[in-house]
Amino acid sequence: VALAAPARVGGDNLRAALRRSIEAGDRATALQLNAALFTFWITGSALSEARGWIEATLALPRGPETPELVAAEAKVLNVAGYVLAGLAEHERAAAAFERGLGLYRAIDNTWGVAWSIRGRAFVHMLRGEHGAARELLSESLRLCRARGDSWGLAWSLYALAFLWLAEGDQARARVGVARVVVQHGIGHRAAV
């Protein structure tokens, strides 16, 4: 209970900052805040609340675009994709990932492209479209390896192990997750 109060206060402060930026029409600040809040939106708030803040941010009038703002919008779209997937709004999630992918490609951000592709794979997996998910994860893995992106590689391998679990291959999934945890230090040992 003592730990909940700081999280609640921090969340209230984040909400106040977002509210001020949205009310002021400050799209840049609202994008940057939402982009930075990925983990908070997924684990520390109601997903429907996160969707509301993200939608309000994306609805703000566009101003001059810089590569940094395009990257922030792409990240917010990926965050929206995961939030919408969590709310079982798969069509909207797929559209958000696709828009984020387009923005990342426009600024030649290979890290973001690989992340957006992983998100698209996640939606396919949730729909039971395992073949499409596997193809996208293969593309994400290829991009991460070519770029030397160990973080992206680890998350792509983790997603592949999750796909194996969705396909019912628990033994392969367990080995895959264990390998990611040992080699890359991500994931949760409880999942192993």
NORBEL-V995756 format. One record per pair of residues at least 6 apart in sequence whose ideal C-beta (glycine too) atoms are under 6 Angstrom apart, sorted by sequence separation. I is the first residue (numbers start at 1). J is the second residue. D is the distance in whole Angstrom. If there is no record, write none. Layout:
I_J_D + I_J_D
This chain:
181_187_5 + 180_187_5 + 21_29_4 + 22_30_5 + 84_92_5 + 85_93_4 + 104_112_3 + 105_113_6 + 124_132_4 + 125_133_4 + 144_152_4 + 164_172_5 + 165_173_4 + 21_30_4 + 41_50_4 + 84_93_4 + 104_113_5 + 124_133_4 + 144_153_4 + 164_173_4 + 177_187_6 + 81_93_5 + 84_96_6 + 104_116_6 + 121_133_4 + 144_156_6 + 161_173_5 + 164_176_6 + 177_191_5 + 178_192_5 + 18_33_5 + 81_96_4 + 101_116_4 + 121_136_4 + 141_156_5 + 161_176_3 + 177_192_5 + 80_96_4 + 81_97_4 + 100_116_5 + 120_136_5 + 121_137_5 + 140_156_4 + 161_177_5 + 77_96_5 + 97_116_5 + 117_136_5 + 137_156_6 + 34_54_6 + 77_99_5 + 78_100_5 + 97_119_4 + 117_139_5 + 118_140_5 + 137_159_6 + 158_180_5 + 34_57_5 + 77_100_3 + 97_120_5 + 117_140_4 + 137_160_5 + 157_180_5 + 54_80_5 + 74_100_4 + 114_140_5 + 154_180_6 + 30_57_4 + 74_103_4 + 94_123_5 + 114_143_4 + 158_187_5 + 73_103_6 + 74_104_5 + 93_123_5 + 114_144_5 + 133_163_5 + 154_184_3 + 51_83_5 + 154_186_5 + 27_60_4 + 50_83_5 + 70_103_5 + 90_123_5 + 110_143_6 + 22_56_5 + 18_53_6 + 25_60_6 + 47_83_5 + 35_72_5 + 70_107_5 + 78_115_6 + 90_127_6 + 110_147_5 + 130_167_6 + 74_112_5 + 78_116_6 + 81_119_5 + 85_123_6 + 111_149_6 + 114_152_5 + 118_156_6 + 125_163_5 + 47_86_5 + 32_72_5 + 35_75_4 + 47_87_5 + 67_107_5 + 28_69_6 + 31_72_4 + 35_76_5 + 38_79_5 + 78_119_5 + 85_126_6 + 118_159_5 + 125_166_5 + 31_73_6 + 34_76_5 + 41_83_6 + 31_76_6
